[in-house]
Amino acid sequence: MDDRVILKVGAKILIPFILLFALYVQFHGDYGPGGGFQAGVIFAAGIVLYALVFGLDRALRVMPFKVAYVCGALGVSIYLGVGFVAMAMGGEFLNYNALNADPAKGQHYGIIGIELGVLVTVFGVMLALFYAFAGRRRIDP
């Protein structure tokens, strides 16, 4: 019999709220404190909690190593993509005013894109670091 039933049920209840809170922090970052970095760490913390409660092998089936590594690179690509789109639209690199005819909307679109890139990068890197430390005693062929 598993003696961690309460812990597992509690984690199953909390993890969706942790991930939802990460999205709140992400989208609130445009208007107040918070943003991509904090949201990425919170999102990764939800997966880390899952791994701590249910085991590393099960967490790796849900979120494999490669997904974490791809997220790290994809986030940087999103960040750079926002800058290159701004340049393609006649502005300087990361000049958000060029993203829309209305500079206020351009700023909004630029910040959302940049914060999304930061979220994806931080999530991937934090999860890759956790996997590297948590799986250090494993011998992979």
N, CA, C and O atoms as a GROMACS GRO file, in nm:
protein
  564
    1MET      N    1   0.083  -0.119   0.000
    1MET     CA    2   0.000   0.000   0.000
    1MET      C    3   0.087   0.124   0.000
    1MET      O    4   0.189   0.130   0.069
    2ASP      N    5   0.046   0.223  -0.078
    2ASP     CA    6   0.124   0.347  -0.087
    2ASP      C    7   0.094   0.435   0.034
    2ASP      O    8  -0.022   0.462   0.064
    3ASP      N    9   0.197   0.479   0.102
    3ASP     CA   10   0.179   0.560   0.222
    3ASP      C   11   0.180   0.710   0.194
    3ASP      O   12   0.179   0.791   0.287
    4ARG      N   13   0.183   0.748   0.066
    4ARG     CA   14   0.187   0.890   0.032
    4ARG      C   15   0.060   0.935  -0.040
    4ARG      O   16   0.066   1.020  -0.129
    5VAL      N   17  -0.051   0.880  -0.004
    5VAL     CA   18  -0.178   0.909  -0.072
    5VAL      C   19  -0.215   1.056  -0.054
    5VAL      O   20  -0.253   1.122  -0.151
    6ILE      N   21  -0.204   1.107   0.066
    6ILE     CA   22  -0.241   1.246   0.092
    6ILE      C   23  -0.150   1.340   0.013
    6ILE      O   24  -0.197   1.439  -0.043
    7LEU      N   25  -0.022   1.310   0.009
    7LEU     CA   26   0.073   1.392  -0.066
    7LEU      C   27   0.040   1.392  -0.215
    7LEU      O   28   0.043   1.496  -0.281
    8LYS      N   29   0.007   1.275  -0.269
    8LYS     CA   30  -0.024   1.265  -0.412
    8LYS      C   31  -0.154   1.336  -0.446
    8LYS      O   32  -0.162   1.405  -0.547
    9VAL      N   33  -0.255   1.321  -0.363
    9VAL     CA   34  -0.382   1.389  -0.388
    9VAL      C   35  -0.364   1.540  -0.375
    9VAL      O   36  -0.416   1.616  -0.456
   10GLY      N   37  -0.290   1.582  -0.274
   10GLY     CA   38  -0.263   1.725  -0.258
   10GLY      C   39  -0.189   1.783  -0.376
   10GLY      O   40  -0.219   1.894  -0.420
   11ALA      N   41  -0.092   1.709  -0.428
   11ALA     CA   42  -0.016   1.757  -0.545
   11ALA      C   43  -0.105   1.764  -0.668
   11ALA      O   44  -0.096   1.858  -0.747
   12LYS      N   45  -0.192   1.663  -0.685
   12LYS     CA   46  -0.283   1.665  -0.800
   12LYS      C   47  -0.378   1.784  -0.794
   12LYS      O   48  -0.420   1.835  -0.898
   13ILE      N   49  -0.412   1.826  -0.675
   13ILE     CA   50  -0.499   1.943  -0.660
   13ILE      C   51  -0.421   2.072  -0.682
   13ILE      O   52  -0.471   2.164  -0.747
   14LEU      N   53  -0.299   2.080  -0.630
   14LEU     CA   54  -0.222   2.204  -0.634
   14LEU      C   55  -0.157   2.233  -0.770
   14LEU      O   56  -0.150   2.349  -0.811
   15ILE      N   57  -0.109   2.132  -0.839
   15ILE     CA   58  -0.032   2.154  -0.962
   15ILE      C   59  -0.109   2.233  -1.067
   15ILE      O   60  -0.052   2.325  -1.126
   16PRO      N   61  -0.237   2.203  -1.095
   16PRO     CA   62  -0.307   2.286  -1.193
   16PRO      C   63  -0.317   2.432  -1.151
   16PRO      O   64  -0.309   2.522  -1.235
   17PHE      N   65  -0.334   2.458  -1.021
   17PHE     CA   66  -0.340   2.596  -0.973
   17PHE      C   67  -0.204   2.665  -0.983
   17PHE      O   68  -0.197   2.785  -1.011
   18ILE      N   69  -0.097   2.592  -0.962
   18ILE     CA   70   0.038   2.647  -0.978
   18ILE      C   71   0.061   2.688  -1.123
   18ILE      O   72   0.112   2.797  -1.149
   19LEU      N   73   0.023   2.601  -1.216
   19LEU     CA   74   0.041   2.632  -1.358
   19LEU      C   75  -0.048   2.748  -1.400
   19LEU      O   76  -0.007   2.832  -1.480
   20LEU      N   77  -0.169   2.754  -1.348
   20LEU     CA   78  -0.260   2.865  -1.378
   20LEU      C   79  -0.205   2.996  -1.322
   20LEU      O   80  -0.215   3.100  -1.386
   21PHE      N   81  -0.148   2.991  -1.202
   21PHE     CA   82  -0.088   3.110  -1.143
   21PHE      C   83   0.031   3.159  -1.226
   21PHE      O   84   0.054   3.279  -1.239
   22ALA      N   85   0.106   3.064  -1.282
   22ALA     CA   86   0.218   3.103  -1.369
   22ALA      C   87   0.166   3.181  -1.490
   22ALA      O   88   0.226   3.281  -1.530
   23LEU      N   89   0.056   3.136  -1.547
   23LEU     CA   90  -0.002   3.210  -1.661
   23LEU      C   91  -0.052   3.348  -1.618
   23LEU      O   92  -0.038   3.445  -1.692
   24TYR      N   93  -0.109   3.356  -1.498
   24TYR     CA   94  -0.152   3.487  -1.447
   24TYR      C   95  -0.033   3.582  -1.432
   24TYR      O   96  -0.040   3.698  -1.474
   25VAL      N   97   0.074   3.532  -1.374
   25VAL     CA   98   0.193   3.616  -1.357
   25VAL      C   99   0.248   3.658  -1.494
   25VAL      O  100   0.293   3.772  -1.510
   26GLN      N  101   0.243   3.568  -1.591
   26GLN     CA  102   0.291   3.600  -1.726
   26GLN      C  103   0.212   3.715  -1.786
   26GLN      O  104   0.270   3.812  -1.834
   27PHE      N  105   0.082   3.704  -1.785
   27PHE     CA  106   0.001   3.804  -1.853
   27PHE      C  107  -0.022   3.928  -1.770
   27PHE      O  108  -0.058   4.033  -1.824
   28HIS      N  109  -0.001   3.921  -1.641
   28HIS     CA  110  -0.008   4.040  -1.557
   28HIS      C  111   0.121   4.121  -1.567
   28HIS      O  112   0.122   4.240  -1.534
   29GLY      N  113   0.228   4.059  -1.612
   29GLY     CA  114   0.358   4.125  -1.622
   29GLY      C  115   0.358   4.243  -1.716
   29GLY      O  116   0.446   4.328  -1.707
   30ASP      N  117   0.262   4.252  -1.806
   30ASP     CA  118   0.252   4.366  -1.896
   30ASP      C  119   0.202   4.490  -1.823
   30ASP      O  120   0.228   4.603  -1.865
   31TYR      N  121   0.129   4.469  -1.713
   31TYR     CA  122   0.066   4.580  -1.643
   31TYR      C  123   0.124   4.607  -1.505
   31TYR      O  124   0.098   4.713  -1.448
   32GLY      N  125   0.199   4.517  -1.450
   32GLY     CA  126   0.252   4.534  -1.316
   32GLY      C  127   0.372   4.443  -1.294
   32GLY      O  128   0.427   4.389  -1.390
   33PRO      N  129   0.412   4.427  -1.169
   33PRO     CA  130   0.526   4.341  -1.140
   33PRO      C  131   0.500   4.196  -1.182
   33PRO      O  132   0.388   4.147  -1.175
   34GLY      N  133   0.604   4.133  -1.226
   34GLY     CA  134   0.592   3.996  -1.273
   34GLY      C  135   0.626   3.990  -1.420
   34GLY      O  136   0.662   4.090  -1.481
   35GLY      N  137   0.614   3.876  -1.475
   35GLY     CA  138   0.642   3.862  -1.617
   35GLY      C  139   0.702   3.727  -1.647
   35GLY      O  140   0.680   3.630  -1.576
   36GLY      N  141   0.777   3.723  -1.754
   36GLY     CA  142   0.827   3.599  -1.808
   36GLY      C  143   0.918   3.520  -1.716
   36GLY      O  144   0.903   3.399  -1.705
   37PHE      N  145   1.011   3.586  -1.651
   37PHE     CA  146   1.105   3.514  -1.565
   37PHE      C  147   1.032   3.448  -1.449
   37PHE      O  148   1.049   3.328  -1.424
   38GLN      N  149   0.952   3.526  -1.379
   38GLN     CA  150   0.880   3.471  -1.265
   38GLN      C  151   0.784   3.361  -1.308
   38GLN      O  152   0.774   3.258  -1.242
   39ALA      N  153   0.715   3.383  -1.418
   39ALA     CA  154   0.620   3.282  -1.466
   39ALA      C  155   0.692   3.154  -1.508
   39ALA      O  156   0.642   3.045  -1.484
   40GLY      N  157   0.808   3.167  -1.571
   40GLY     CA  158   0.884   3.050  -1.610
   40GLY      C  159   0.930   2.967  -1.491
   40GLY      O  160   0.926   2.844  -1.494
   41VAL      N  161   0.972   3.035  -1.386
   41VAL     CA  162   1.015   2.964  -1.265
   41VAL      C  163   0.896   2.896  -1.198
   41VAL      O  164   0.908   2.782  -1.152
   42ILE      N  165   0.783   2.964  -1.191
   42ILE     CA  166   0.665   2.906  -1.129
   42ILE      C  167   0.616   2.786  -1.210
   42ILE      O  168   0.579   2.684  -1.153
   43PHE      N  169   0.617   2.798  -1.342
   43PHE     CA  170   0.573   2.688  -1.428
   43PHE      C  171   0.665   2.567  -1.409
   43PHE      O  172   0.617   2.454  -1.399
   44ALA      N  173   0.796   2.592  -1.405
   44ALA     CA  174   0.891   2.483  -1.382
   44ALA      C  175   0.872   2.422  -1.244
   44ALA      O  176   0.887   2.302  -1.226
   45ALA      N  177   0.838   2.505  -1.146
   45ALA     CA  178   0.816   2.455  -1.010
   45ALA      C  179   0.699   2.357  -1.005
   45ALA      O  180   0.701   2.263  -0.926
   46GLY      N  181   0.598   2.379  -1.088
   46GLY     CA  182   0.487   2.285  -1.095
   46GLY      C  183   0.532   2.148  -1.143
   46GLY      O  184   0.490   2.046  -1.090
   47ILE      N  185   0.618   2.147  -1.244
   47ILE     CA  186   0.670   2.020  -1.296
   47ILE      C  187   0.766   1.956  -1.196
   47ILE      O  188   0.767   1.834  -1.180
   48VAL      N  189   0.846   2.037  -1.129
   48VAL     CA  190   0.938   1.985  -1.026
   48VAL      C  191   0.858   1.922  -0.912
   48VAL      O  192   0.895   1.815  -0.863
   49LEU      N  193   0.750   1.987  -0.870
   49LEU     CA  194   0.665   1.928  -0.766
   49LEU      C  195   0.610   1.794  -0.812
   49LEU      O  196   0.607   1.698  -0.734
   50TYR      N  197   0.568   1.786  -0.936
   50TYR     CA  198   0.519   1.660  -0.991
   50TYR      C  199   0.628   1.553  -0.984
   50TYR      O  200   0.602   1.439  -0.945
   51ALA      N  201   0.749   1.590  -1.021
   51ALA     CA  202   0.860   1.494  -1.018
   51ALA      C  203   0.894   1.451  -0.876
   51ALA      O  204   0.925   1.334  -0.853
   52LEU      N  205   0.889   1.542  -0.782
   52LEU     CA  206   0.921   1.508  -0.644
   52LEU      C  207   0.818   1.416  -0.582
   52LEU      O  208   0.852   1.329  -0.501
   53VAL      N  209   0.692   1.435  -0.618
   53VAL     CA  210   0.585   1.355  -0.558
   53VAL      C  211   0.568   1.222  -0.630
   53VAL      O  212   0.553   1.118  -0.565
   54PHE      N  213   0.569   1.224  -0.763
   54PHE     CA  214   0.537   1.102  -0.838
   54PHE      C  215   0.660   1.030  -0.893
   54PHE      O  216   0.647   0.920  -0.948
   55GLY      N  217   0.775   1.087  -0.879
   55GLY     CA  218   0.898   1.023  -0.924
   55GLY      C  219   0.951   1.082  -1.053
   55GLY      O  220   0.875   1.132  -1.137
   56LEU      N  221   1.080   1.075  -1.068
   56LEU     CA  222   1.147   1.134  -1.184
   56LEU      C  223   1.110   1.061  -1.313
   56LEU      O  224   1.093   1.125  -1.417
   57ASP      N  225   1.098   0.930  -1.308
   57ASP     CA  226   1.065   0.855  -1.430
   57ASP      C  227   0.929   0.896  -1.485
   57ASP      O  228   0.913   0.912  -1.606
   58ARG      N  229   0.833   0.911  -1.397
   58ARG     CA  230   0.699   0.952  -1.442
   58ARG      C  231   0.701   1.096  -1.493
   58ARG      O  232   0.633   1.127  -1.592
   59ALA      N  233   0.776   1.182  -1.429
   59ALA     CA  234   0.786   1.321  -1.476
   59ALA      C  235   0.853   1.328  -1.613
   59ALA      O  236   0.817   1.411  -1.696
   60LEU      N  237   0.949   1.241  -1.635
   60LEU     CA  238   1.016   1.240  -1.766
   60LEU      C  239   0.924   1.190  -1.877
   60LEU      O  240   0.942   1.226  -1.993
   61ARG      N  241   0.825   1.108  -1.842
   61ARG     CA  242   0.726   1.068  -1.942
   61ARG      C  243   0.632   1.184  -1.975
   61ARG      O  244   0.587   1.198  -2.088
   62VAL      N  245   0.603   1.267  -1.875
   62VAL     CA  246   0.515   1.382  -1.896
   62VAL      C  247   0.590   1.495  -1.967
   62VAL      O  248   0.536   1.556  -2.060
   63MET      N  249   0.712   1.522  -1.925
   63MET     CA  250   0.792   1.631  -1.980
   63MET      C  251   0.935   1.581  -2.000
   63MET      O  252   1.017   1.593  -1.909
   64PRO      N  253   0.967   1.524  -2.117
   64PRO     CA  254   1.100   1.466  -2.139
   64PRO      C  255   1.212   1.570  -2.140
   64PRO      O  256   1.190   1.690  -2.150
   65PHE      N  257   1.335   1.517  -2.127
   65PHE     CA  258   1.455   1.602  -2.133
   65PHE      C  259   1.453   1.691  -2.257
   65PHE      O  260   1.476   1.811  -2.250
   66LYS      N  261   1.424   1.628  -2.371
   66LYS     CA  262   1.433   1.700  -2.498
   66LYS      C  263   1.337   1.818  -2.504
   66LYS      O  264   1.368   1.920  -2.566
   67VAL      N  265   1.221   1.805  -2.442
   67VAL     CA  266   1.126   1.916  -2.441
   67VAL      C  267   1.184   2.033  -2.364
   67VAL      O  268   1.170   2.148  -2.405
   68ALA      N  269   1.249   2.005  -2.253
   68ALA     CA  270   1.311   2.112  -2.175
   68ALA      C  271   1.420   2.182  -2.256
   68ALA      O  272   1.430   2.304  -2.256
   69TYR      N  273   1.503   2.104  -2.325
   69TYR     CA  274   1.610   2.163  -2.405
   69TYR      C  275   1.555   2.244  -2.522
   69TYR      O  276   1.605   2.352  -2.554
   70VAL      N  277   1.452   2.191  -2.586
   70VAL     CA  278   1.390   2.263  -2.698
   70VAL      C  279   1.326   2.393  -2.650
   70VAL      O  280   1.334   2.495  -2.718
   71CYS      N  281   1.264   2.389  -2.533
   71CYS     CA  282   1.203   2.511  -2.478
   71CYS      C  283   1.308   2.619  -2.454
   71CYS      O  284   1.283   2.737  -2.480
   72GLY      N  285   1.425   2.580  -2.404
   72GLY     CA  286   1.531   2.678  -2.383
   72GLY      C  287   1.570   2.748  -2.512
   72GLY      O  288   1.588   2.870  -2.514
   73ALA      N  289   1.584   2.673  -2.619
   73ALA     CA  290   1.622   2.732  -2.747
   73ALA      C  291   1.505   2.805  -2.813
   73ALA      O  292   1.524   2.910  -2.875
   74LEU      N  293   1.386   2.751  -2.800
   74LEU     CA  294   1.269   2.813  -2.862
   74LEU      C  295   1.240   2.950  -2.802
   74LEU      O  296   1.204   3.043  -2.874
   75GLY      N  297   1.256   2.963  -2.672
   75GLY     CA  298   1.232   3.092  -2.607
   75GLY      C  299   1.327   3.199  -2.656
   75GLY      O  300   1.286   3.313  -2.678
   76VAL      N  301   1.452   3.164  -2.672
   76VAL     CA  302   1.549   3.261  -2.726
   76VAL      C  303   1.512   3.298  -2.868
   76VAL      O  304   1.526   3.414  -2.909
   77SER      N  305   1.465   3.201  -2.944
   77SER     CA  306   1.423   3.229  -3.082
   77SER      C  307   1.302   3.322  -3.086
   77SER      O  308   1.295   3.410  -3.172
   78ILE      N  309   1.208   3.303  -2.994
   78ILE     CA  310   1.093   3.394  -2.988
   78ILE      C  311   1.140   3.535  -2.955
   78ILE      O  312   1.095   3.631  -3.017
   79TYR      N  313   1.228   3.546  -2.858
   79TYR     CA  314   1.282   3.677  -2.818
   79TYR      C  315   1.348   3.746  -2.937
   79TYR      O  316   1.320   3.863  -2.966
   80LEU      N  317   1.436   3.673  -3.004
   80LEU     CA  318   1.503   3.730  -3.120
   80LEU      C  319   1.406   3.760  -3.234
   80LEU      O  320   1.421   3.858  -3.306
   81GLY      N  321   1.305   3.674  -3.249
   81GLY     CA  322   1.206   3.693  -3.353
   81GLY      C  323   1.132   3.824  -3.338
   81GLY      O  324   1.103   3.891  -3.437
   82VAL      N  325   1.100   3.862  -3.215
   82VAL     CA  326   1.032   3.991  -3.193
   82VAL      C  327   1.122   4.105  -3.239
   82VAL      O  328   1.075   4.201  -3.301
   83GLY      N  329   1.249   4.095  -3.209
   83GLY     CA  330   1.343   4.200  -3.253
   83GLY      C  331   1.357   4.206  -3.403
   83GLY      O  332   1.360   4.315  -3.460
   84PHE      N  333   1.364   4.092  -3.468
   84PHE     CA  334   1.379   4.090  -3.614
   84PHE      C  335   1.251   4.135  -3.684
   84PHE      O  336   1.257   4.198  -3.789
   85VAL      N  337   1.135   4.103  -3.627
   85VAL     CA  338   1.010   4.152  -3.685
   85VAL      C  339   1.004   4.304  -3.676
   85VAL      O  340   0.959   4.370  -3.770
   86ALA      N  341   1.049   4.360  -3.564
   86ALA     CA  342   1.052   4.505  -3.550
   86ALA      C  343   1.146   4.566  -3.654
   86ALA      O  344   1.115   4.671  -3.711
   87MET      N  345   1.259   4.501  -3.678
   87MET     CA  346   1.351   4.552  -3.781
   87MET      C  347   1.289   4.541  -3.920
   87MET      O  348   1.304   4.631  -4.002
   88ALA      N  349   1.220   4.431  -3.946
   88ALA     CA  350   1.158   4.412  -4.077
   88ALA      C  351   1.047   4.513  -4.103
   88ALA      O  352   1.016   4.544  -4.218
   89MET      N  353   0.989   4.565  -3.995
   89MET     CA  354   0.881   4.663  -4.010
   89MET      C  355   0.932   4.807  -4.007
   89MET      O  356   0.853   4.901  -3.995
   90GLY      N  357   1.063   4.824  -4.017
   90GLY     CA  358   1.120   4.957  -4.031
   90GLY      C  359   1.175   5.019  -3.905
   90GLY      O  360   1.217   5.135  -3.909
   91GLY      N  361   1.175   4.949  -3.795
   91GLY     CA  362   1.228   5.005  -3.670
   91GLY      C  363   1.365   4.948  -3.640
   91GLY      O  364   1.423   4.874  -3.719
   92GLU      N  365   1.415   4.983  -3.522
   92GLU     CA  366   1.540   4.924  -3.476
   92GLU      C  367   1.509   4.791  -3.409
   92GLU      O  368   1.394   4.756  -3.385
   93PHE      N  369   1.616   4.717  -3.379
   93PHE     CA  370   1.601   4.588  -3.311
   93PHE      C  371   1.532   4.610  -3.177
   93PHE      O  372   1.577   4.691  -3.096
   94LEU      N  373   1.422   4.538  -3.153
   94LEU     CA  374   1.340   4.547  -3.032
   94LEU      C  375   1.276   4.684  -3.012
   94LEU      O  376   1.244   4.720  -2.898
   95ASN      N  377   1.256   4.760  -3.118
   95ASN     CA  378   1.180   4.884  -3.110
   95ASN      C  379   1.033   4.847  -3.132
   95ASN      O  380   0.988   4.832  -3.245
   96TYR      N  381   0.962   4.834  -3.023
   96TYR     CA  382   0.825   4.784  -3.030
   96TYR      C  383   0.730   4.879  -3.100
   96TYR      O  384   0.625   4.836  -3.149
   97ASN      N  385   0.762   5.006  -3.107
   97ASN     CA  386   0.674   5.103  -3.173
   97ASN      C  387   0.649   5.066  -3.319
   97ASN      O  388   0.545   5.101  -3.374
   98ALA      N  389   0.743   4.997  -3.380
   98ALA     CA  390   0.730   4.962  -3.521
   98ALA      C  391   0.636   4.844  -3.543
   98ALA      O  392   0.601   4.814  -3.658
   99LEU      N  393   0.594   4.776  -3.437
   99LEU     CA  394   0.512   4.657  -3.452
   99LEU      C  395   0.366   4.687  -3.486
   99LEU      O  396   0.292   4.597  -3.526
  100ASN      N  397   0.324   4.812  -3.471
  100ASN     CA  398   0.187   4.850  -3.503
  100ASN      C  399   0.186   4.998  -3.538
  100ASN      O  400   0.275   5.074  -3.499
  101ALA      N  401   0.085   5.039  -3.613
  101ALA     CA  402   0.074   5.182  -3.648
  101ALA      C  403   0.053   5.266  -3.524
  101ALA      O  404   0.100   5.380  -3.517
  102ASP      N  405  -0.017   5.212  -3.425
  102ASP     CA  406  -0.035   5.279  -3.297
  102ASP      C  407   0.079   5.237  -3.205
  102ASP      O  408   0.088   5.119  -3.170
  103PRO      N  409   0.168   5.330  -3.167
  103PRO     CA  410   0.284   5.293  -3.085
  103PRO      C  411   0.246   5.225  -2.952
  103PRO      O  412   0.320   5.138  -2.905
  104ALA      N  413   0.134   5.263  -2.892
  104ALA     CA  414   0.095   5.201  -2.766
  104ALA      C  415   0.063   5.052  -2.787
  104ALA      O  416   0.102   4.969  -2.706
  105LYS      N  417  -0.008   5.020  -2.895
  105LYS     CA  418  -0.036   4.880  -2.925
  105LYS      C  419   0.092   4.806  -2.962
  105LYS      O  420   0.108   4.689  -2.926
  106GLY      N  421   0.182   4.872  -3.033
  106GLY     CA  422   0.309   4.810  -3.067
  106GLY      C  423   0.390   4.774  -2.943
  106GLY      O  424   0.449   4.667  -2.936
  107GLN      N  425   0.391   4.865  -2.846
  107GLN     CA  426   0.459   4.837  -2.719
  107GLN      C  427   0.397   4.715  -2.651
  107GLN      O  428   0.467   4.628  -2.599
  108HIS      N  429   0.265   4.710  -2.652
  108HIS     CA  430   0.194   4.598  -2.589
  108HIS      C  431   0.230   4.466  -2.657
  108HIS      O  432   0.262   4.369  -2.589
  109TYR      N  433   0.225   4.462  -2.788
  109TYR     CA  434   0.258   4.340  -2.862
  109TYR      C  435   0.403   4.298  -2.839
  109TYR      O  436   0.432   4.180  -2.822
  110GLY      N  437   0.492   4.395  -2.838
  110GLY     CA  438   0.634   4.365  -2.818
  110GLY      C  439   0.662   4.307  -2.681
  110GLY      O  440   0.736   4.209  -2.668
  111ILE      N  441   0.604   4.367  -2.578
  111ILE     CA  442   0.626   4.319  -2.442
  111ILE      C  443   0.570   4.179  -2.425
  111ILE      O  444   0.633   4.093  -2.363
  112ILE      N  445   0.450   4.155  -2.480
  112ILE     CA  446   0.391   4.021  -2.469
  112ILE      C  447   0.482   3.918  -2.537
  112ILE      O  448   0.504   3.810  -2.482
  113GLY      N  449   0.533   3.950  -2.655
  113GLY     CA  450   0.622   3.857  -2.726
  113GLY      C  451   0.751   3.831  -2.652
  113GLY      O  452   0.796   3.717  -2.640
  114ILE      N  453   0.812   3.938  -2.601
  114ILE     CA  454   0.938   3.925  -2.527
  114ILE      C  455   0.916   3.843  -2.400
  114ILE      O  456   0.995   3.753  -2.370
  115GLU      N  457   0.810   3.874  -2.327
  115GLU     CA  458   0.784   3.802  -2.202
  115GLU      C  459   0.753   3.654  -2.230
  115GLU      O  460   0.789   3.568  -2.150
  116LEU      N  461   0.688   3.625  -2.341
  116LEU     CA  462   0.663   3.485  -2.377
  116LEU      C  463   0.794   3.413  -2.404
  116LEU      O  464   0.813   3.299  -2.362
  117GLY      N  465   0.885   3.479  -2.475
  117GLY     CA  466   1.016   3.420  -2.500
  117GLY      C  467   1.094   3.395  -2.373
  117GLY      O  468   1.159   3.292  -2.358
  118VAL      N  469   1.087   3.489  -2.280
  118VAL     CA  470   1.156   3.473  -2.152
  118VAL      C  471   1.093   3.358  -2.073
  118VAL      O  472   1.165   3.277  -2.014
  119LEU      N  473   0.960   3.349  -2.071
  119LEU     CA  474   0.892   3.240  -2.000
  119LEU      C  475   0.938   3.105  -2.052
  119LEU      O  476   0.975   3.018  -1.974
  120VAL      N  477   0.936   3.088  -2.182
  120VAL     CA  478   0.970   2.958  -2.241
  120VAL      C  479   1.117   2.924  -2.213
  120VAL      O  480   1.149   2.809  -2.182
  121THR      N  481   1.205   3.021  -2.224
  121THR     CA  482   1.347   2.998  -2.198
  121THR      C  483   1.372   2.961  -2.052
  121THR      O  484   1.439   2.862  -2.023
  122VAL      N  485   1.318   3.040  -1.961
  122VAL     CA  486   1.341   3.014  -1.818
  122VAL      C  487   1.280   2.881  -1.777
  122VAL      O  488   1.341   2.807  -1.700
  123PHE      N  489   1.161   2.850  -1.827
  123PHE     CA  490   1.100   2.721  -1.797
  123PHE      C  491   1.190   2.607  -1.843
  123PHE      O  492   1.216   2.513  -1.768
  124GLY      N  493   1.237   2.614  -1.966
  124GLY     CA  494   1.322   2.508  -2.019
  124GLY      C  495   1.453   2.493  -1.945
  124GLY      O  496   1.496   2.381  -1.916
  125VAL      N  497   1.516   2.604  -1.913
  125VAL     CA  498   1.646   2.598  -1.844
  125VAL      C  499   1.629   2.549  -1.701
  125VAL      O  500   1.708   2.466  -1.655
  126MET      N  501   1.528   2.598  -1.631
  126MET     CA  502   1.507   2.553  -1.493
  126MET      C  503   1.475   2.404  -1.488
  126MET      O  504   1.524   2.332  -1.400
  127LEU      N  505   1.393   2.358  -1.581
  127LEU     CA  506   1.359   2.216  -1.583
  127LEU      C  507   1.480   2.131  -1.623
  127LEU      O  508   1.500   2.024  -1.567
  128ALA      N  509   1.559   2.178  -1.718
  128ALA     CA  510   1.680   2.104  -1.757
  128ALA      C  511   1.778   2.096  -1.640
  128ALA      O  512   1.842   1.993  -1.620
  129LEU      N  513   1.791   2.205  -1.564
  129LEU     CA  514   1.879   2.202  -1.447
  129LEU      C  515   1.828   2.103  -1.343
  129LEU      O  516   1.905   2.027  -1.284
  130PHE      N  517   1.698   2.104  -1.320
  130PHE     CA  518   1.642   2.008  -1.224
  130PHE      C  519   1.668   1.865  -1.269
  130PHE      O  520   1.711   1.781  -1.190
  131TYR      N  521   1.640   1.838  -1.395
  131TYR     CA  522   1.662   1.702  -1.446
  131TYR      C  523   1.809   1.662  -1.436
  131TYR      O  524   1.841   1.548  -1.405
  132ALA      N  525   1.897   1.756  -1.462
  132ALA     CA  526   2.041   1.726  -1.456
  132ALA      C  527   2.082   1.689  -1.312
  132ALA      O  528   2.158   1.594  -1.292
  133PHE      N  529   2.032   1.763  -1.214
  133PHE     CA  530   2.069   1.734  -1.076
  133PHE      C  531   1.992   1.614  -1.021
  133PHE      O  532   2.048   1.533  -0.947
  134ALA      N  533   1.866   1.601  -1.056
  134ALA     CA  534   1.784   1.491  -1.001
  134ALA      C  535   1.825   1.356  -1.063
  134ALA      O  536   1.814   1.253  -0.997
  135GLY      N  537   1.870   1.357  -1.186
  135GLY     CA  538   1.906   1.233  -1.252
  135GLY      C  539   2.054   1.204  -1.251
  135GLY      O  540   2.100   1.120  -1.328
  136ARG      N  541   2.128   1.272  -1.167
  136ARG     CA  542   2.276   1.255  -1.171
  136ARG      C  543   2.321   1.116  -1.128
  136ARG      O  544   2.431   1.074  -1.165
  137ARG      N  545   2.241   1.043  -1.053
  137ARG     CA  546   2.280   0.909  -1.010
  137ARG      C  547   2.236   0.803  -1.106
  137ARG      O  548   2.268   0.685  -1.088
  138ARG      N  549   2.162   0.842  -1.209
  138ARG     CA  550   2.117   0.746  -1.310
  138ARG      C  551   2.227   0.720  -1.411
  138ARG      O  552   2.306   0.808  -1.444
  139ILE      N  553   2.232   0.600  -1.458
  139ILE     CA  554   2.331   0.565  -1.560
  139ILE      C  555   2.253   0.542  -1.690
  139ILE      O  556   2.186   0.440  -1.706
  140ASP      N  557   2.264   0.637  -1.781
  140ASP     CA  558   2.197   0.626  -1.910
  140ASP      C  559   2.295   0.573  -2.013
  140ASP      O  560   2.411   0.614  -2.014
  141PRO      N  561   2.250   0.481  -2.099
  141PRO     CA  562   2.342   0.425  -2.200
  141PRO      C  563   2.377   0.527  -2.306
  141PRO      O  564   2.453   0.497  -2.398
   0.00000   0.00000   0.00000
